[in-house]
Amino acid sequence: MRGASVHWPMRLSRRGLAMAEFPALPLWTDAYLADTIHLTEEQHGIYMLLLMHCWRTPGCKIPNDDEWIALRFRRPIEWVREHVRPLLDEFFMSRNAMLSQKRLTAEHKYVTQRRLNRTRAAKSRWDKEKASSNAHAMQMHPQPTPTPIEREERKEEAPAAPDALSSSPDRKNGSTDARTLLFQNGVDDCAALTGRPHSKVRALVGRWLKLSDDDALRVLTLIAKAKQDRPAEPVAWIEGHLRPRAGPSAPMRGAMLGRRI
């Protein structure tokens, strides 16, 4: 019956219910009105729904099938053939059993390419930021170097330096080395003990050499001993050990000899 509401059984697939790839549909009102000025209000509504279904379908195309269109419009096939088919023949192109609208397809390609360009630009920017962040992290936290493994071969050990305090069998050969150590290490140790400047300590060491008959090893040994024992008066302590002790006088020696006799 004409004017009666007809309920057509509708089975929509997941493809038909899928969310649109581009939710917004660009509409150029001047071009649209110029091309559709002759349409009625009902035809305007039908045409807009056709454009929306094309825009929401992958590829911006819909099947050239009256049954498919009837399911989307919730109308019988006869109604589609009477009201929708004339608009399809006027505004749409049919190719390989698919319907498309020329201007709508061009807009779809434009927004698709624009989104692709934005995606590439964002990926390029992200790659640069990631590379910069990784380089900065490497500078802040350098990678540890592997621990070297000791080889089994042992290097020949260098001969040990002679001990300045050890006695030498050949005092003449060792006197030069002992004197050198005395004016190097001995002067430093004596300056630390006495708190005197090195210039005065050198003069003091020269005096001790005279007291010891130029026995540098003996002076060096006494300095080391003073460094270890820490006497209250290191200079007096060293000189007391260097000065020869005075022996008994002649009368005393005679008395001692008389006692022994």
BAFI-335108 format. One record per residue (C-alpha): y, z, x; chain; residue in three letters; residue number from 1. Coordinates in steps of 0.1 Angstrom, whole numbers. Each point is the difference from the previous one (the first is absolute). Example, Ala and Ser with C-alpha at 12.3 -4.5 7.8 and 13.67 -1.06 7.14 Angstrom:
REM residues 2
((-45,78,123),'A','ALA',1)
((34,-7,14),'A','SER',2)
//
This chain:
REM residues 261
((0,0,0),'A','MET',1)
((35,-8,12),'A','ARG',2)
((20,31,9),'A','GLY',3)
((-30,23,-1),'A','ALA',4)
((-7,20,31),'A','SER',5)
((-31,-13,17),'A','VAL',6)
((-19,23,24),'A','HIS',7)
((-18,-20,26),'A','TRP',8)
((-28,16,21),'A','PRO',9)
((14,4,35),'A','MET',10)
((-19,5,32),'A','ARG',11)
((22,4,31),'A','LEU',12)
((-15,-2,34),'A','SER',13)
((10,21,30),'A','ARG',14)
((18,-30,13),'A','ARG',15)
((22,-2,-31),'A','GLY',16)
((7,38,2),'A','LEU',17)
((8,0,37),'A','ALA',18)
((34,11,11),'A','MET',19)
((24,-29,9),'A','ALA',20)
((4,-9,36),'A','GLU',21)
((38,-2,-5),'A','PHE',22)
((10,23,-30),'A','PRO',23)
((35,-16,-2),'A','ALA',24)
((4,-35,-14),'A','LEU',25)
((32,-18,12),'A','PRO',26)
((17,-17,-29),'A','LEU',27)
((29,-24,5),'A','TRP',28)
((17,1,-34),'A','THR',29)
((22,-31,4),'A','ASP',30)
((-30,-22,9),'A','ALA',31)
((-22,16,-27),'A','TYR',32)
((25,-4,-28),'A','LEU',33)
((8,-36,11),'A','ALA',34)
((-37,-9,-3),'A','ASP',35)
((-8,19,-32),'A','THR',36)
((31,-3,-21),'A','ILE',37)
((-20,-19,-27),'A','HIS',38)
((-27,27,-4),'A','LEU',39)
((-2,24,-30),'A','THR',40)
((-1,37,5),'A','GLU',41)
((-37,1,-5),'A','GLU',42)
((-5,-28,26),'A','GLN',43)
((22,19,24),'A','HIS',44)
((-23,30,-3),'A','GLY',45)
((-31,-21,4),'A','ILE',46)
((14,-18,31),'A','TYR',47)
((11,33,17),'A','MET',48)
((-35,14,-5),'A','LEU',49)
((-15,-31,15),'A','LEU',50)
((23,4,30),'A','LEU',51)
((-10,37,4),'A','MET',52)
((-37,-7,-2),'A','HIS',53)
((4,-27,27),'A','CYS',54)
((20,23,22),'A','TRP',55)
((-26,28,-3),'A','ARG',56)
((-30,-22,7),'A','THR',57)
((-10,-7,36),'A','PRO',58)
((13,-33,12),'A','GLY',59)
((26,0,-28),'A','CYS',60)
((-23,-21,-22),'A','LYS',61)
((-19,5,-32),'A','ILE',62)
((-31,-17,-13),'A','PRO',63)
((6,-30,-22),'A','ASN',64)
((-23,16,-26),'A','ASP',65)
((11,7,-36),'A','ASP',66)
((-25,28,-3),'A','GLU',67)
((14,18,31),'A','TRP',68)
((35,-4,-13),'A','ILE',69)
((-10,12,-34),'A','ALA',70)
((-14,33,15),'A','LEU',71)
((33,6,18),'A','ARG',72)
((21,-7,-31),'A','PHE',73)
((-24,18,-23),'A','ARG',74)
((0,-30,-23),'A','ARG',75)
((-26,-24,-13),'A','PRO',76)
((-7,-32,18),'A','ILE',77)
((15,-20,-29),'A','GLU',78)
((33,19,4),'A','TRP',79)
((0,-8,37),'A','VAL',80)
((-5,-37,-6),'A','ARG',81)
((27,-1,-26),'A','GLU',82)
((27,22,17),'A','HIS',83)
((-8,3,37),'A','VAL',84)
((-15,-34,9),'A','ARG',85)
((33,-20,-7),'A','PRO',86)
((19,23,24),'A','LEU',87)
((-28,-4,26),'A','LEU',88)
((2,-38,-2),'A','ASP',89)
((38,1,4),'A','GLU',90)
((6,26,28),'A','PHE',91)
((-33,3,19),'A','PHE',92)
((-21,-22,22),'A','MET',93)
((-37,-2,-2),'A','SER',94)
((-21,-5,31),'A','ARG',95)
((-37,8,7),'A','ASN',96)
((-2,18,-34),'A','ALA',97)
((29,23,10),'A','MET',98)
((35,2,-15),'A','LEU',99)
((32,6,21),'A','SER',100)
((37,-1,-4),'A','GLN',101)
((19,-19,27),'A','LYS',102)
((30,23,4),'A','ARG',103)
((-20,32,-4),'A','LEU',104)
((-25,-11,27),'A','THR',105)
((29,-7,24),'A','ALA',106)
((14,35,-6),'A','GLU',107)
((-34,15,5),'A','HIS',108)
((-4,-17,34),'A','LYS',109)
((35,12,10),'A','TYR',110)
((-6,37,-7),'A','VAL',111)
((-35,-3,16),'A','THR',112)
((14,-14,32),'A','GLN',113)
((29,25,0),'A','ARG',114)
((-25,30,-3),'A','ARG',115)
((-21,-15,28),'A','LEU',116)
((30,-3,23),'A','ASN',117)
((10,36,-8),'A','ARG',118)
((-36,12,8),'A','THR',119)
((0,-19,33),'A','ARG',120)
((34,15,10),'A','ALA',121)
((-11,35,-9),'A','ALA',122)
((-32,-4,20),'A','LYS',123)
((19,-13,30),'A','SER',124)
((25,29,-2),'A','ARG',125)
((-28,25,-4),'A','TRP',126)
((-19,-15,30),'A','ASP',127)
((31,3,22),'A','LYS',128)
((7,36,-11),'A','GLU',129)
((-37,9,6),'A','LYS',130)
((1,-16,35),'A','ALA',131)
((32,19,9),'A','SER',132)
((-14,33,-14),'A','SER',133)
((-32,-5,21),'A','ASN',134)
((20,-7,31),'A','ALA',135)
((21,31,-5),'A','HIS',136)
((-31,21,-6),'A','ALA',137)
((-15,-13,32),'A','MET',138)
((31,11,19),'A','GLN',139)
((1,34,-16),'A','MET',140)
((-38,5,4),'A','HIS',141)
((-13,-20,30),'A','PRO',142)
((-37,-6,1),'A','GLN',143)
((-18,24,24),'A','PRO',144)
((-14,-16,31),'A','THR',145)
((-37,5,7),'A','PRO',146)
((-9,28,24),'A','THR',147)
((-10,-15,33),'A','PRO',148)
((-36,6,10),'A','ILE',149)
((-4,15,35),'A','GLU',150)
((-22,-21,22),'A','ARG',151)
((-30,15,17),'A','GLU',152)
((12,-11,34),'A','GLU',153)
((21,27,16),'A','ARG',154)
((29,-9,23),'A','LYS',155)
((-1,14,35),'A','GLU',156)
((20,32,0),'A','GLU',157)
((29,2,24),'A','ALA',158)
((-3,24,28),'A','PRO',159)
((15,34,-8),'A','ALA',160)
((32,9,16),'A','ALA',161)
((-3,27,27),'A','PRO',162)
((7,35,-12),'A','ASP',163)
((32,12,15),'A','ALA',164)
((-13,36,1),'A','LEU',165)
((-33,-8,16),'A','SER',166)
((-5,6,36),'A','SER',167)
((-4,-30,22),'A','SER',168)
((-22,-1,31),'A','PRO',169)
((25,-21,18),'A','ASP',170)
((34,17,-4),'A','ARG',171)
((18,-26,20),'A','LYS',172)
((-12,-29,-21),'A','ASN',173)
((8,19,-32),'A','GLY',174)
((33,14,10),'A','SER',175)
((19,-32,-10),'A','THR',176)
((-15,0,-35),'A','ASP',177)
((6,37,-5),'A','ALA',178)
((36,-4,11),'A','ARG',179)
((5,-28,-25),'A','THR',180)
((-15,20,-28),'A','LEU',181)
((21,30,11),'A','LEU',182)
((33,-19,-4),'A','PHE',183)
((-11,-15,-33),'A','GLN',184)
((-21,22,-21),'A','ASN',185)
((7,32,20),'A','GLY',186)
((38,-4,-4),'A','VAL',187)
((-4,-6,-37),'A','ASP',188)
((-22,31,-5),'A','ASP',189)
((23,22,22),'A','CYS',190)
((31,-11,-20),'A','ALA',191)
((-18,9,-32),'A','ALA',192)
((-9,34,15),'A','LEU',193)
((34,9,14),'A','THR',194)
((22,-18,-24),'A','GLY',195)
((19,-15,30),'A','ARG',196)
((12,-36,3),'A','PRO',197)
((-22,-24,20),'A','HIS',198)
((25,-3,28),'A','SER',199)
((-1,38,8),'A','LYS',200)
((-38,1,-5),'A','VAL',201)
((-5,-28,26),'A','ARG',202)
((20,21,25),'A','ALA',203)
((-21,30,-9),'A','LEU',204)
((-32,-19,5),'A','VAL',205)
((13,-12,34),'A','GLY',206)
((5,36,10),'A','ARG',207)
((-35,9,-11),'A','TRP',208)
((-14,-28,22),'A','LEU',209)
((17,16,30),'A','LYS',210)
((-14,34,-9),'A','LEU',211)
((-35,-15,-3),'A','SER',212)
((2,-21,33),'A','ASP',213)
((3,-32,-21),'A','ASP',214)
((-33,8,-20),'A','ASP',215)
((8,-19,-31),'A','ALA',216)
((-34,7,-16),'A','LEU',217)
((6,37,4),'A','ARG',218)
((34,-2,-17),'A','VAL',219)
((-14,-21,-28),'A','LEU',220)
((-29,24,-5),'A','THR',221)
((24,30,-3),'A','LEU',222)
((22,-19,-25),'A','ILE',223)
((-30,-7,-21),'A','ALA',224)
((-11,36,2),'A','LYS',225)
((35,12,-10),'A','ALA',226)
((-1,-24,-29),'A','LYS',227)
((-33,15,-11),'A','GLN',228)
((8,37,5),'A','ASP',229)
((37,-2,-10),'A','ARG',230)
((15,27,23),'A','PRO',231)
((33,16,-10),'A','ALA',232)
((17,-14,32),'A','GLU',233)
((-19,-32,9),'A','PRO',234)
((22,-8,30),'A','VAL',235)
((-4,35,16),'A','ALA',236)
((-37,-1,-9),'A','TRP',237)
((-6,-33,18),'A','ILE',238)
((21,9,30),'A','GLU',239)
((-18,34,3),'A','GLY',240)
((-33,-19,3),'A','HIS',241)
((15,-25,25),'A','LEU',242)
((17,26,24),'A','ARG',243)
((-24,13,27),'A','PRO',244)
((-6,38,-3),'A','ARG',245)
((15,21,28),'A','ALA',246)
((-28,16,22),'A','GLY',247)
((1,37,14),'A','PRO',248)
((23,8,29),'A','SER',249)
((-12,5,36),'A','ALA',250)
((0,38,-1),'A','PRO',251)
((-18,-1,-32),'A','MET',252)
((-25,-24,14),'A','ARG',253)
((-5,23,30),'A','GLY',254)
((-5,30,-23),'A','ALA',255)
((-25,-19,-20),'A','MET',256)
((-18,-10,32),'A','LEU',257)
((1,36,12),'A','GLY',258)
((-16,12,-32),'A','ARG',259)
((-28,-26,4),'A','ARG',260)
((-5,12,36),'A','ILE',261)
//
